[in-house]
């Protein structure tokens, strides 16, 4: 197939539905329609648009953050565990989860199993006049001692989402209780949603979504991360459409979100040119800027999820403009990105510490680079940052920032563009590993929305 630009697939019509129920059933594979009139939306930068942030907040209330609440209700002991298949993704899951143990702030839980870590920052928030005196706990964001609300919330949501979708795969890897414990540790920093149907009404408002610029198709459109959750939220709302089939008045906008998800998935394929790839096959979703692996991992997770959603709804594939693609191409894309991260790349290096025979030894991480039991001042750690020696403490499971746009990599502690590990990066990695693993089990079709009450049926005013 020839390479295509995104113009072709971005011209999908976003018109309202006249008969929602019938149209939905007939359009699950999203055949391209003949546009009567292209609709254009004026947009501002997604990351700075206040209206869009408010809109995304509403979306998260009905979808993403609800995962945190539901994760507490997951069953523990009555899975029928399929036979274990030792593929790389399955093997890497417990390794990648160890990074979270090394990032825990506050008093460490029993059995944390990171020998070089100790209790830390036990008095966070405790100062005269503080309105928030109980801030101990949670996770450090990266290699320093900073805790960031949005990255931490995103990370816990990603883990929760992956657990609810693929709990049997975690069980097969022997990591279900471990990951649920990690989520619980971060839960004190999360906002709990109720599943109130009024949130769905807000996020499926045509006017609000248009004014917020939710369909901008700019250079970061479709790039899923902690500061731009649009691709993930639209996929969750696509899931809602496929599995719960909400009627009027929700169906109009849910169909649009489904179409937008289709466009995002098309842009990940090698047949289209919105995003470049390295010669080694890594997709450059951040357009050649540093730290590309976290975005590739997130995209791999979403791609596998969408393919599983389509399979679970008996849909063999989807359209990119006039071309039809089977769901397997999404799994192939996901596998290619995970394989690259785990070592199938021009450097022949695993970018996950502790996985494989060759991996980074100079991770940009204060705790890992300072010898155990050394008492140093805040500024006293700089000498270890600049040292050329390998880290004295191995921070197992850490996925580093990754290579440059030419597949080059320098294992230098001082250059965080190559060697920094982050909470958000590892949460996407774990989600991608679980989704792509072949160790057994599959998608839990019903678990994610089990706490949502039945939608009230609003009469169509035209009937």
C-alpha positions in Angstrom: 0.0 0.0 0.0 1.3 3.5 -0.9 1.9 6.0 1.8 -0.9 8.4 2.4 -1.2 11.7 4.1 -3.6 12.2 7.0 -5.8 14.6 4.9 -7.6 11.6 3.3 -8.6 10.1 6.5 -9.3 13.3 8.3 -12.1 14.1 5.9 -14.5 11.6 7.5 -17.9 13.2 7.9 -18.8 14.2 11.5 -22.5 14.7 10.9 -25.3 14.0 13.5 -27.2 10.8 13.2 -30.9 10.8 12.2 -31.7 7.3 13.5 -29.1 6.6 16.2 -29.8 2.9 16.9 -29.9 1.6 13.3 -27.0 3.8 12.2 -24.9 2.7 15.1 -25.4 -1.0 14.3 -24.6 -0.3 10.6 -21.5 1.8 11.1 -19.3 -0.1 13.6 -16.7 -0.6 11.0 -17.0 3.1 10.2 -17.2 3.0 6.4 -16.2 6.3 4.8 -19.1 8.5 4.0 -19.5 11.1 1.3 -19.2 14.4 3.0 -22.0 16.9 2.2 -20.1 19.7 3.9 -16.8 19.6 5.7 -17.0 20.9 9.2 -14.1 22.9 10.5 -13.5 23.9 14.0 -11.4 26.7 15.3 -9.0 25.5 18.0 -6.4 26.7 20.4 -3.5 24.7 21.8 -4.8 21.6 23.5 -2.4 21.9 26.4 -3.4 25.5 27.2 -7.1 25.6 26.3 -9.0 26.0 29.5 -12.3 24.9 28.0 -10.8 21.8 26.7 -9.2 21.0 30.0 -12.6 21.3 31.6 -14.2 19.1 29.0 -11.5 16.5 29.5 -12.0 16.6 33.2 -15.7 15.7 32.6 -14.6 12.9 30.3 -12.3 11.5 33.0 -15.0 11.6 35.6 -17.2 9.3 33.5 -14.4 7.1 32.2 -10.7 7.2 33.2 -10.8 8.0 36.9 -13.8 5.6 37.5 -11.2 2.9 36.9 -9.6 3.7 40.2 -12.9 3.1 42.0 -13.6 -0.1 40.2 -10.2 -1.6 40.7 -10.9 -1.9 44.4 -13.8 -4.3 43.6 -11.9 -6.7 41.4 -12.1 -10.3 42.5 -8.9 -11.9 43.9 -9.1 -15.7 43.9 -11.6 -17.2 41.5 -9.9 -16.8 38.1 -9.5 -19.8 35.9 -5.9 -19.1 35.0 -4.9 -20.2 31.5 -1.5 -21.9 30.8 1.5 -19.6 31.0 3.2 -18.7 27.8 6.6 -17.1 28.3 6.6 -14.4 25.7 8.8 -11.3 26.3 5.8 -9.1 27.3 4.6 -11.5 30.0 8.2 -11.9 31.3 8.7 -8.1 31.4 5.5 -7.3 33.4 6.9 -8.1 36.9 10.2 -6.4 36.0 8.5 -3.1 34.9 6.3 -3.0 38.0 9.3 -3.1 40.3 10.1 0.5 39.3 7.0 1.7 41.2 8.3 0.1 44.4 11.4 2.2 44.0 9.4 5.4 43.6 7.2 5.1 46.7 7.3 8.2 49.0 6.6 8.3 52.7 6.7 5.2 55.0 7.5 2.2 52.9 5.0 -0.7 53.0 6.1 -4.1 54.3 7.7 -6.3 51.7 8.7 -3.4 49.4 11.8 -5.4 48.4 13.9 -2.4 47.3 16.9 -2.8 49.6 18.4 0.6 48.9 15.2 2.5 49.6 14.0 3.7 53.0 11.2 5.9 54.4 11.3 9.4 53.1 9.5 12.8 53.2 7.4 11.7 56.2 6.5 15.3 57.0 5.2 16.5 53.7 2.6 19.2 54.2 3.3 19.6 57.9 4.3 23.2 58.4 2.6 26.1 60.3 -0.6 27.2 58.7 -0.7 24.4 56.1 -4.1 23.6 54.7 -2.9 20.2 53.6 -0.9 18.6 56.5 -1.2 15.0 55.3 0.7 14.9 52.0 3.1 12.1 52.9 2.8 9.1 50.6 2.2 8.7 46.9 5.0 8.4 44.4 8.0 10.4 43.2 7.6 11.5 39.6 11.0 10.7 38.3 14.6 10.7 39.4 14.3 13.5 42.1 12.1 14.0 45.1 9.2 15.7 43.4 5.6 14.5 43.5 3.3 15.8 40.7 -0.4 15.6 40.9 -1.3 15.2 37.2 1.4 12.7 36.2 0.7 10.6 39.3 -3.0 10.6 38.7 -2.4 9.7 35.0 -0.1 6.9 36.1 -2.6 5.4 38.6 -5.4 5.7 36.1 -3.3 3.9 33.4 -2.5 1.0 35.8 -6.2 0.8 36.9 -7.4 0.9 33.4 -5.1 -1.9 32.3 -6.0 -4.0 35.4 -9.7 -3.8 34.7 -9.3 -4.6 31.0 -6.8 -7.4 31.4 -7.0 -8.7 35.0 -6.5 -12.3 33.9 -3.3 -11.5 32.2 -2.0 -9.9 35.4 -3.1 -13.0 37.2 -1.2 -15.2 34.7 2.0 -13.1 35.2 1.5 -13.5 39.0 1.3 -9.7 39.5 -2.4 -9.0 40.1 -2.1 -8.4 43.8 1.1 -6.5 43.4 -0.3 -4.0 40.9 -3.5 -3.5 42.9 -1.3 -2.7 45.9 0.6 -0.2 43.9 -2.7 1.5 42.8 -4.0 1.5 46.4 -0.8 3.3 47.5 -1.4 6.1 45.0 -5.1 6.2 45.7 -5.0 8.8 48.4 -3.9 11.3 45.7 -6.8 10.5 43.4 -10.2 12.0 42.9 -13.0 9.3 43.0 -15.8 9.6 40.5 -19.4 8.3 41.0 -20.4 7.2 37.5 -23.2 9.8 37.6 -24.9 9.9 34.1 -24.9 13.7 34.2 -21.2 13.5 33.4 -22.0 11.6 30.2 -24.4 14.3 29.2 -21.7 16.9 29.6 -19.0 15.1 27.6 -21.4 14.2 24.8 -22.4 17.8 24.3 -21.8 18.9 20.7 -21.5 22.5 21.6 -19.0 22.0 24.4 -16.8 19.6 22.4 -16.7 21.9 19.4 -15.9 25.0 21.3 -13.2 23.2 23.2 -11.5 22.2 20.0 -11.6 18.5 20.6 -11.0 17.7 16.9 -8.1 20.0 16.1 -6.0 17.5 14.1 -2.9 19.5 15.0 0.6 18.0 15.3 -0.1 16.6 18.8 -3.5 15.2 17.9 -3.7 11.6 18.8 -0.6 11.7 21.0 -1.7 10.3 24.3 0.1 11.4 27.5 -0.4 12.8 31.0 -0.9 16.3 29.6 -3.1 15.4 26.6 -5.5 12.6 27.4 -7.9 13.2 24.5 -7.0 10.0 22.5 -7.5 7.9 25.6 -10.8 9.5 26.6 -12.2 9.2 23.1 -11.3 5.5 23.0 -13.1 5.0 26.4 -16.1 6.7 25.0 -15.9 4.5 21.9 -15.9 1.5 24.2 -19.1 2.9 25.8 -20.7 3.0 22.3 -19.6 -0.5 21.3 -20.6 -2.3 24.5 -23.4 -0.3 26.1 -25.0 1.3 23.0 -26.3 4.4 24.7 -29.3 5.8 22.8 -30.3 9.3 21.9 -29.2 11.9 22.9 -25.7 10.4 23.5 -25.3 8.4 20.3 -24.6 11.4 18.0 -21.5 12.5 19.8 -20.3 9.0 20.7 -20.3 8.1 17.0 -18.1 11.2 16.4 -15.7 10.0 19.1 -15.7 6.6 17.5 -14.7 8.2 14.2 -12.0 10.2 15.8 -10.6 7.1 17.5 -10.5 5.5 14.0 -8.5 8.4 12.7 -6.0 8.2 15.6 -5.5 4.5 14.9 -4.9 5.2 11.2 -2.2 7.7 12.0 -0.3 5.1 13.9 0.0 2.8 10.9 3.2 2.8 8.8 1.1 3.5 5.6 0.4 7.0 6.7 2.9 9.9 7.1 1.7 12.0 10.0 4.3 10.6 12.2 7.8 9.7 11.2 9.6 6.5 12.3 13.2 5.8 13.0 15.0 3.4 10.8 14.7 0.9 13.6 10.9 1.2 13.5 10.1 3.4 16.6 7.2 5.8 15.9 8.1 9.4 16.7 4.9 10.6 18.1 6.6 13.7 19.7 8.1 14.5 16.3 11.7 13.8 17.0 11.8 15.5 20.4 13.6 13.7 23.3 12.0 11.0 25.4 9.9 9.2 22.7 9.4 5.8 24.4 6.6 6.9 26.8 4.4 8.0 23.8 5.2 4.9 21.8 4.2 2.7 24.8 1.0 4.6 25.3 0.1 4.3 21.6 0.8 0.5 21.8 -1.6 0.1 24.7 -4.4 2.1 22.9 -3.9 0.2 19.7 -4.2 -3.2 21.3 -7.2 -2.1 23.3 -9.0 -0.8 20.2 -8.3 -4.0 18.3 -9.7 -6.0 21.3 -12.7 -3.7 21.5 -13.5 -4.4 17.8 -13.0 -8.1 18.2 -15.3 -8.2 21.2 -18.0 -6.4 19.2 -17.6 -8.9 16.3 -16.1 -6.2 14.1 -13.2 -7.4 11.9 -11.5 -4.1 11.4 -12.0 -0.4 10.5 -11.6 2.0 7.6 -8.9 4.6 7.0 -10.4 6.6 4.3 -11.3 4.1 1.6 -8.9 1.4 2.9 -10.1 -1.3 5.2 -7.7 -2.7 7.8 -8.1 -5.8 9.9 -7.6 -5.6 13.7 -4.3 -7.6 13.4 -2.5 -4.6 12.0 -3.0 -2.8 15.3 -1.6 -5.7 17.2 1.4 -5.8 14.8 2.0 -2.1 15.5 1.8 -2.6 19.2 4.1 -5.6 19.1 6.7 -3.7 17.0 6.8 -0.8 19.6 7.0 -3.1 22.6 9.7 -5.2 20.9 11.7 -2.1 20.2 11.6 -1.0 23.8 12.6 -4.5 25.0 15.7 -4.7 22.8 14.8 -5.3 19.1 16.4 -2.1 18.0 19.6 -0.9 16.2 21.4 -0.6 19.6 20.4 -4.1 20.6 19.7 -2.7 24.1 16.7 -3.2 26.3 15.5 0.2 27.5 14.0 -1.4 30.6 16.5 -1.8 33.4 16.9 -5.4 34.5 15.3 -6.9 31.4 17.6 -8.8 29.0 21.4 -8.9 28.9 22.1 -5.3 28.0 20.3 -2.3 29.5 21.2 1.2 30.8 23.5 1.3 33.8 23.6 5.1 34.4 19.9 5.9 34.9 19.2 9.6 35.7 17.9 8.9 39.3 19.2 10.4 42.5 18.4 7.4 44.7 19.9 4.9 42.4 23.1 6.8 41.8 24.0 7.6 45.4 25.5 4.7 47.4 23.3 3.1 50.0 23.3 4.6 53.5 25.2 7.7 52.4 23.9 10.8 54.1 24.1 13.8 51.8 22.7 17.3 51.7 20.4 18.4 48.9 23.3 19.7 46.9 25.6 17.0 48.0 24.3 14.5 45.4 25.6 16.5 42.4 29.0 14.7 42.4 27.3 11.4 41.8 25.2 12.8 39.0 28.3 13.8 37.1 30.1 10.5 37.9 30.9 8.2 35.0 30.6 5.1 37.3 27.6 2.8 36.9 24.8 3.4 39.4 25.6 1.6 42.7 21.9 0.7 43.0 20.0 -1.0 40.2 16.6 0.6 39.7 14.9 -2.5 38.2 12.0 -2.0 35.8 12.8 1.6 35.0 12.1 2.4 31.3 14.5 5.2 30.4 13.6 8.1 28.1 15.0 6.3 25.1 16.9 7.0 21.9 17.0 10.1 19.6 15.3 10.3 16.3 18.2 8.5 14.6 18.0 5.4 17.0 21.1 6.8 18.8 21.4 6.3 22.6 24.0 7.5 25.1 24.0 5.9 28.6 24.9 9.1 30.4 23.4 9.9 33.8 23.8 13.6 33.3 21.8 13.6 30.1 18.2 13.0 31.2 17.0 13.1 27.6 18.3 9.6 27.2 18.4 8.1 30.7 15.6 9.6 32.8 12.9 7.2 34.0 9.4 8.5 34.9 6.2 7.3 36.6 4.1 8.1 33.5 6.5 6.3 31.2 6.4 3.1 33.2 2.7 3.2 33.6 2.3 3.2 29.8 4.9 0.5 29.5 3.2 -1.8 32.0 -0.2 -1.2 30.2 1.4 -2.0 26.8 3.1 -5.1 28.1 -0.1 -6.5 29.6 -2.2 -5.7 26.6 0.3 -7.3 24.2 1.2 -10.3 26.3 0.2 -13.7 25.1 0.4 -15.4 28.5 -3.4 -16.2 28.6 -6.6 -14.5 29.3 -8.1 -11.6 27.3 -10.2 -8.5 27.5 -12.8 -8.2 30.3 -15.6 -6.8 28.2 -18.0 -6.0 31.1 -15.8 -5.0 34.1 -15.1 -1.4 33.3 -18.6 -0.1 33.3 -20.1 -2.4 35.9 -20.6 0.5 38.3 -22.5 2.7 35.8 -26.3 2.7 36.3 -28.5 2.0 33.3 -28.9 5.0 31.1 -32.3 6.7 31.2 -33.9 6.5 27.7 -34.7 10.0 26.5 -37.3 10.2 23.8 -36.2 11.5 20.4 -38.2 14.7 19.8 -38.6 13.7 16.2 -40.5 10.5 17.0 
